[in-house]
């Protein structure tokens, strides 16, 4: 029989590494990481508290009506932000409808179809577009796109004037400044961001799984649908939510092309207003409750951004859990 007492004791990684807590560099690194993590929470809390404090006069004056009323008339002391919140959500939704399919298509082309030389060129172009200032997109939309889009919008409105639902959604445009114009511009702006993240996610798909699907007789599209998409669902959702956060916070470009007319309307070709553009356009000249109301819009936008990030984490977690169950 083998003498068990002669067997060597099991050696763990901790035994090989020694007592990490006793070494000064590890202790400093651990404490520094903790401080950095808590500092983010402290900064977020400070932003929330300070902005809410400055916006409190408007919240106290309007009550729940600040978010539920659409009566935004600063000259009369009325600050109902519902129409402005509506404009922000509509522009962001249009931007996602424009950007998400385009971004996923570009990312798929780069990772699955494009030759290496073209792949590098497209990646460079995406990186350059991501660095272009938003005011450049806004000026391009206002000076170049807006006049042509006005004629296009009115043509579409004439074409669908006899269809009950569509004539409400695609009505006449007075100047080309509209929810749709703002959504198109913001959509183009967030394409590079979503594309870059989705491209990186697609590149993490194991090459053996893709080759295995192709070896079993799958077409390239069947391989993408059956292997790439299921493996990348969580990352794609996160990229889309990050793009949505950028779309909701866009300021100068939206201010130039949305029209500065707060209203709740089904007409996507009509003028509107968004929370960031109102703040940027009026904060310097505002005072009293008007200034507090503008800061209140910032608080509302901050809260919406937090909700979007929480929703993104939940969606990613659910997508990953579904993928693991498979």
N, C-alpha and C positions, 0 to 999 in steps of 0.2 A: 504493500500500500504506500501511496505517496504521502509523505509527511507534509501536512498543510502548513505547518509552522515555517517550513523552508521556502514557501512561495513568497515572492516579493510583493510588497504592498502596492495597491493600485496608485498610480501617479496621476494627479489631475493637473490641469492647466494652471490652476492657482498655485500649486506647489512649484511648478517650473518658473512662474512669473514672480514668485515671492509675495510679500505683503505690500500690495500696491498702496494701501492707505498710509503706510509708514514712510513712503517716499514723498518728498516735498513737491516735485514737479506734478505728480499725479494729483496730489491734494490741491495744488493751485489750479490745475486744469478743471478739476471737479467743481471747485468753488466758483471759478470764473464762469463755467457753463451755467451753473445754477443762477448766478447773478444776472447773466444775459437773458435767461429764460424768464425770470421774474420781472426784469426791467421792462420787457415787452408788455406784460400785463399791467405794470404800473403806468406806463405811457398811455396805453389804451384807456385805462381808468381815468387818468388825468385829463385826457382829451374829452371824454364823455362828461365828466363832472364840470369842467370849465366851460364848455360850450353850452351845456344844459343850463348852467347858472346864468350865463349871459342871455340866453333865449327865454328864460323863465318869465319875464314881463309879458312877452307875447303869448306864451302858453297860459299864463294866468288870466290874461285879458280875453282870449278866444276860447279857452277850454278845449274840449274835444273837437270843437268846430274848426280848430286850426288845421286838422287833418281831414275832417269830414265835409267841410264847407268848400265851395268853389268860388266864394265871393272874395276875390283878391283885388281890393281897391285901396292901395296905400294912402291916397289923398283923402279918403274918408275914414281911415283908421280901421279898415276891414282886412283881415289877413287869413283867408281861407285857402289852403294850399292844395286842395284836392285836385284841381285842374292841372297844377304844376307837377304834382306827383304822377298824375295820369300821363302827362306828356313825357316824363322821364321813362316810365315803363313802356310806353308805346315805341319811343325811339330805340330803347334797348332791345325790345322784341324784334323790331325790324332789322336792327344791326345783327342780331343772332341769326335770323333767317337768311340774311345775305352772307354772313361770314362763315357759319359752321359748315355748310356743304362745300363751299369753296376751299376752306382750310383743310378739311379732311381729304378732298380730292387732290390738292397740291401735295399734302403729306404722303398720300398713297403713291402718287406719281414719283416723288423723290425717292421713296424707300423701295418701291416694287418695280417700277418700269423704266425710269430714266437712266441713261448711260452715266457712267461716273463723271465724265466731263460736264454734261448738262446738269447733273445733280449738284455739283459744286457751284455752278453759276446761279442756279435757282436759289440755293441756300444763301448765297451772298446777297442776292436781290432782296430776299425776305428780311435779312438782317439790316440792310440799308433802309428798307421801308419802315421797319420798327423804330428806327432812330430819327425819322423825319418829324419835326415839330408839328403839333396839332394845328397850329395857326396856318401852316402851309396848306394842309388839307382843307381847312375852312375857307381860306382865300380862293383856292382852286374851285371849291364847290360853289362859292358865291359868285365869282367872276366868270367862270367857264361853264359849269354845269347848269346853274340856276336858269339862265335864259332858255336854254334848249329843253330843260326839263319842264319848264312851264308849258311850252307848246306840246310836249309829249303828254303831260298830265291832262291838259284840256282835250287832246285828241282821244285819250282813253276815256275821259268822262263823257265825251260825245258818243263814243262807241257803245258804252254800257248804260246810256241814259234811259233806255227802255226796260232795263232789268231791275226789279225792285230792290234787291239787297245790294247788288254791286254798285248801283248809282249812289247809294249812301256811303259806301266805303271808298269809292273812287269818284269823288265829286270834282268840281272845278277848282282850279288853282289861280289865285290872284296875282302872285308874283314869282312862283317857283319856290319860295321859301315855305317849307312844310315839314310835317313829321317824316314823310317819306324821304325827302332830301337829307334831313339830318340823320335818319337811320342809314341811308346809303353811305354817307360820308363816314359815319362812325363804324359801320360794318367794314369798310375798306381799311380803316385804321386798326381794327383788332384782328384782321386776317393774319398779319405776320406773327402776332403773339400766339394765337391759337395754333397756327401752322407749326411754329417752332416746337411747342410742347408736344403736340400730337405726333410730330415726326420723331421726336426722341422716344415717345412711348412705343410707336410702331417698331422702332429699332431694337426694342427689348424683347420682341417676340422670338422665341428660340428658333434658330434656323433649321434644326432637325425636324421640328414639327411642321414647318412649311414644306420642307423637302419631302417629308413623309406623306403629306396630303397630296402633293403633286405626283409622287410615285404611285399612289393608289388610284390615280386616274382623274383626280380633280382638275378642273380648269383653274386658271389663275384667279378668276372671280370667286369660284367656290372655295379656293384655298383662303382668300382674303375674308370671305364671309364666315367660314367655319373655323379658322385658326386665328387670323390677325384681329378681327373685331372682338371675339369673346375674350381674348387675352388682354386687350387694350381698353376695355370698357371703362374701368375705373379712371385710368389716366385721361381718356377723352372727356369724360364728364368733368373732371377737375379742370382741364384746359378750357372747356366751354364756360364753366362758372367763373374762372379767372377773367376770360374775355368779357363776360357779362358785367363783372365788377368794374372793369375798365370802361365799358360802354356807358354805364350809369354815371360814372364820375367825369366823363368828358365835358369840357367847359367851352373853350374858345371856339372850336369848330362848330359846335351846336349853336352857340350864341349867334354866329354869323348866318346860319342857314335855316333856323327853325321858325323865325318870324316874330318872336316876342309878343305873342297874343295868347294869353292863358285861356283855354277853353277845353271843354270835354265834348268831342265830336267824333263820330265814326269815320269822317272824311280824312283819309290818310294824306290827301293832297292839300289839306287845309293847314293854316298856320297854327302854331302852338307855342308852348314854352316848357322848359325843363329846369329842374332845381339848380344844377350847377351854373347854368347860363344866367338865371335870375340873380344869383349871388354875385357872380363876376360883374354883371352889368350895373348893379345898383349899390353894392356895399359901400363904396367910397363916399357916396353922396347921402347915404341914409343916416338917420339918427333916431333916438328914442325907441318907440315900439317897432318902428319899421326896421331899424337895424336889428332889434331882437328877433323879429320875424324872419329876417334873412338868415340869421344865425340858427334859428329854429329849423329852417330848411336844411341847413348843414347837419343838424342833429338827426333829422329824419333820414337824410341820405346816409349818414354814418350807421344808423340802425338798420337800414335796408341792406347795406353792405355786409354788416355782421350776419344778418339773417341769410344772405346769399352764401356766405362762407360756411355757416353751419349746415345749410342745406346741401352744399357741395360735399362736405365731409360725410354727411349721412348717406348721400347718393353713392359716393365712392365706396363707403363701407358696405352698403347693400350690394353694389355691383361685385365687389370682391368676394362677399359671402356667397353670392349666387354662383360665381365662377368656381369657388372652392367646392361648393356642393356638387358641381358637375364632375 
